[in-house]
């Protein structure tokens, strides 16, 4: 997470003003913590479907007052459109069916300000690194991941382009990749 989110952290900190960031699928707060500790001028909103995860994260990161926690579906939020500079997520997309992945890209686009960015971190996908395709094929055999095979066959970059995002970039780090794009 730290390697793949490093450029976004630099961009947030370079702005020298408060940056509104939305985190989808914040879970227990691993990425949340990295962002809060690395970006002093961040206004962070965490969205997750799991109240226990949100409660855990809220308690664990209670020293921070610049974060809000919302129990909601990332594919269709009640948040006002055009209010965020960044939408981020970490290892969420491989847990979702294809239609929900597409809906979350659409919702991210709606929620971003013009020029805003997405930064999504997840597993590699098929042929990102052909030498590791074997690992992607083996993973769902060893772990119960019902949407993983479909995830590996449907590149996030194509979803970003189909949604209307521009300047799409990917970065790989062993079995993980990040996809960034601009509205």
Backbone torsions as a table, in degrees:
resi	resn	phi	psi	omega
1	UNK	NA	-44.8	-175.7
2	UNK	-64.7	-41.0	-179.8
3	UNK	-64.8	-47.2	-173.5
4	UNK	-76.3	-20.9	-179.3
5	UNK	-98.5	-3.3	-174.2
6	UNK	-56.4	-43.3	-178.7
7	UNK	-66.8	-35.9	177.9
8	UNK	-66.8	-41.7	177.4
9	UNK	-60.0	-44.0	177.6
10	UNK	-60.0	-42.7	-179.3
11	UNK	-66.0	-41.8	177.9
12	UNK	-61.3	-47.6	-177.3
13	UNK	-70.4	-26.6	179.8
14	UNK	-70.6	-19.9	-175.7
15	UNK	-70.2	-25.6	177.6
16	UNK	64.1	13.9	175.3
17	UNK	-140.6	167.8	-179.1
18	UNK	-63.9	129.9	-178.7
19	UNK	-113.5	129.7	-179.9
20	UNK	-89.4	119.4	-177.7
21	UNK	-122.0	136.1	176.4
22	UNK	-112.8	127.5	176.8
23	UNK	-111.1	120.1	175.8
24	UNK	-92.2	138.8	178.4
25	UNK	64.4	47.5	-173.4
26	UNK	-68.3	-20.1	175.0
27	UNK	54.5	-134.8	-177.3
28	UNK	-80.4	-1.1	171.6
29	UNK	96.4	21.9	-179.9
30	UNK	-63.8	-52.3	177.6
31	UNK	-68.7	-37.5	177.7
32	UNK	-52.8	-48.2	-178.9
33	UNK	-62.7	-43.5	178.6
34	UNK	-59.4	-46.1	-179.5
35	UNK	-64.1	-46.1	-178.2
36	UNK	-64.1	-39.4	-179.1
37	UNK	-77.5	-22.5	-175.7
38	UNK	-98.0	-20.0	-172.3
39	UNK	-127.6	93.0	-176.3
40	UNK	-64.9	-26.3	-177.8
41	UNK	-104.2	49.3	-179.3
42	UNK	-112.7	140.3	170.9
43	UNK	-114.5	103.6	-168.7
44	UNK	-106.1	131.4	173.9
45	UNK	-116.9	123.1	-179.7
46	UNK	-105.5	128.7	178.7
47	UNK	-119.5	128.7	176.2
48	UNK	-152.3	152.6	177.5
49	UNK	-79.9	-17.3	-174.6
50	UNK	-96.2	111.2	175.5
51	UNK	-62.2	-42.9	177.9
52	UNK	-59.3	-40.0	176.7
53	UNK	-64.5	-45.5	179.7
54	UNK	-61.9	-42.6	178.4
55	UNK	-62.6	-41.6	179.1
56	UNK	-62.3	-47.8	-179.6
57	UNK	-62.8	-43.8	179.7
58	UNK	-59.4	-42.9	179.6
59	UNK	-68.7	-44.8	-177.8
60	UNK	-65.0	-33.1	-176.6
61	UNK	-111.0	31.4	-174.6
62	UNK	-62.9	-18.7	179.7
63	UNK	-71.0	-14.2	-177.8
64	UNK	-97.7	128.5	179.4
65	UNK	-101.8	-2.7	-175.8
66	UNK	-100.5	32.6	179.2
67	UNK	-138.2	139.0	175.9
68	UNK	-117.5	146.6	-179.9
69	UNK	-118.9	127.8	-178.4
70	UNK	-129.8	126.2	175.3
71	UNK	-86.7	107.3	-174.7
72	UNK	-163.5	161.3	177.3
73	UNK	-82.8	124.1	-177.1
74	UNK	-66.2	-20.3	-176.8
75	UNK	-79.5	-13.3	178.0
76	UNK	-160.5	88.9	-178.0
77	UNK	-91.9	169.6	174.5
78	UNK	-98.0	8.5	-178.8
79	UNK	-70.5	148.7	179.6
80	UNK	-69.9	134.7	-179.6
81	UNK	-68.1	153.2	175.0
82	UNK	71.8	21.2	-174.7
83	UNK	-103.7	-4.0	-172.9
84	UNK	-118.8	146.1	174.8
85	UNK	-83.3	-34.3	-178.4
86	UNK	-138.6	144.5	166.1
87	UNK	-121.7	125.5	-177.3
88	UNK	-126.6	157.9	169.7
89	UNK	-157.1	157.9	-177.1
90	UNK	-135.3	116.0	175.6
91	UNK	53.2	47.3	177.7
92	UNK	-108.9	-39.1	-169.1
93	UNK	-63.7	-33.5	-179.1
94	UNK	-70.7	-11.0	179.1
95	UNK	-90.0	0.0	-170.5
96	UNK	-120.7	150.9	171.8
97	UNK	-68.7	159.1	-176.3
98	UNK	-54.2	-42.6	-178.2
99	UNK	-63.1	-38.0	178.6
100	UNK	-69.5	-37.3	176.3
101	UNK	-59.0	-47.6	179.8
102	UNK	-61.9	-42.2	179.1
103	UNK	-62.1	-36.8	-179.9
104	UNK	-70.2	-35.9	174.1
105	UNK	-62.8	-43.7	179.0
106	UNK	-62.4	-44.0	179.3
107	UNK	-65.8	-39.5	177.2
108	UNK	-60.4	-44.2	179.3
109	UNK	-60.6	-43.8	179.5
110	UNK	-61.3	-39.0	-173.1
111	UNK	-81.6	-18.9	-177.8
112	UNK	-79.8	146.3	169.7
113	UNK	-69.5	158.6	172.1
114	UNK	-56.2	131.9	-176.7
115	UNK	85.9	-5.6	178.4
116	UNK	-66.7	167.3	-174.3
117	UNK	-130.2	150.2	166.4
118	UNK	-101.5	150.3	172.5
119	UNK	-143.4	100.0	-176.6
120	UNK	-111.3	128.4	179.0
121	UNK	-114.1	134.5	178.6
122	UNK	-161.0	-166.7	178.4
123	UNK	-68.9	155.9	167.4
124	UNK	-54.7	161.0	173.1
125	UNK	-122.4	164.7	-174.3
126	UNK	-50.1	130.8	177.7
127	UNK	70.7	6.9	169.6
128	UNK	-60.2	-43.5	172.3
129	UNK	-139.3	100.7	-173.7
130	UNK	-56.8	-27.8	178.3
131	UNK	-67.7	-16.5	-178.7
132	UNK	-109.8	6.3	177.8
133	UNK	-57.0	-34.1	179.4
134	UNK	-59.5	-39.5	-178.7
135	UNK	-68.0	-37.8	178.6
136	UNK	-66.7	-34.9	177.8
137	UNK	-73.2	-34.0	-177.3
138	UNK	-77.9	-34.0	-173.6
139	UNK	-51.5	-52.4	-178.4
140	UNK	-69.7	-15.3	175.7
141	UNK	-74.9	-30.4	-177.4
142	UNK	-94.1	-22.3	-176.3
143	UNK	-132.1	147.0	179.5
144	UNK	-77.6	98.9	179.2
145	UNK	-133.8	84.0	-171.0
146	UNK	-63.2	-23.0	-176.6
147	UNK	-106.4	0.7	-171.8
148	UNK	-65.2	-45.0	-178.2
149	UNK	-60.0	-45.9	177.4
150	UNK	-61.9	-41.6	178.4
151	UNK	-56.8	-46.5	-176.1
152	UNK	-65.3	-23.7	-175.7
153	UNK	-94.1	-3.9	-176.4
154	UNK	-126.9	90.2	-173.8
155	UNK	-55.8	135.0	177.2
156	UNK	-61.0	-31.5	-179.5
157	UNK	-61.2	-38.3	179.2
158	UNK	-67.7	-37.8	176.0
159	UNK	-63.2	-41.7	179.1
160	UNK	-61.3	-46.7	-179.1
161	UNK	-64.6	-43.3	-179.4
162	UNK	-62.4	-32.7	-179.6
163	UNK	-75.4	-21.1	-179.4
164	UNK	114.3	-0.1	178.1
165	UNK	-67.1	152.2	179.6
166	UNK	-125.8	174.4	178.6
167	UNK	51.8	46.2	-175.7
168	UNK	-76.5	126.4	179.3
169	UNK	-131.9	149.2	173.5
170	UNK	-125.4	151.2	174.2
171	UNK	-137.0	135.8	-178.4
172	UNK	-108.4	145.0	173.8
173	UNK	-147.5	99.3	-176.0
174	UNK	53.5	-109.7	-177.1
175	UNK	-97.5	14.0	-178.3
176	UNK	-124.1	158.8	173.9
177	UNK	-146.5	156.6	173.1
178	UNK	-118.4	147.1	174.1
179	UNK	-124.3	123.1	175.3
180	UNK	-120.1	148.2	179.1
181	UNK	-160.3	160.5	-178.6
182	UNK	-114.4	149.9	175.1
183	UNK	-82.9	NA	NA
